[in-house]
Amino acid sequence: MGCLAGPVVVCAVGLTNHFYSKIHKKFFKLRESKLLLPRQREKFAEALMGEKDLIYALAYAQPKTIDKFNIYCSSRQAMRRAVLALRLAQGDQNYLKQIVLVDGKTKIKGLNLEQMPIVKGDRKVFAIACASIIAKVHRDKMMRRYAIKYPGYGFEKHKGYGTARHKARLILMGPCEIHRKSFAPVAELL
């Protein structure tokens, strides 16, 4: 959420009871995405997306939306869309529990489902950690594609975060279309 450029990407994950009844040695070291190296995240994301007892849905909020509504509201709107898309993908199977575990301290507004907000949920709940990994890997791929479209910023390396290199390139080149213009380091250059 703290990036200076690019969309915010969220993921909703649903796991079947059958998933939890099996032992998954390949997921023993799975943890919140920020605690993993990029190659570890990519390996876990590939394994998770290939797991037949797991479904997921991604949703985004683009920089213009973030600038209009703020990062918190934009990410919450994306969360709502991801959960609704997951329920749609579930179809008539109804194998997901009817509770949404939300990473954060508040429920998702406009979502008429039972919810349980969990502060630092990505560190405490396996399903939320899975969602954080899938979302992070997807966003990193998006930022590598943006690096081709907007060369010179180094998006392929810093993925839009406010690193010293990114800030230096931002000052030199000015903001591009995917920069979040409401974020202080970018807004100061406008």
Secondary structure, 3 states (H helix, E strand, C coil): CCCCECCEEEEEEEECHHHHHCCCHHHCCCCCHHHCCHHHHHHHHHHHHCCCCEEEEEEEECHHHHHHHCHHHHHHHHHHHHHHHHHHHHHHHCCCCCEEEEECCCCCCCCCCEEEEECCHHHHCHHHHHHHHHHHHHHHHHHHHHHHHCCCCCHHHHCCCCCHHHHHHHHHHCCCCCECCCCHHHHCCC
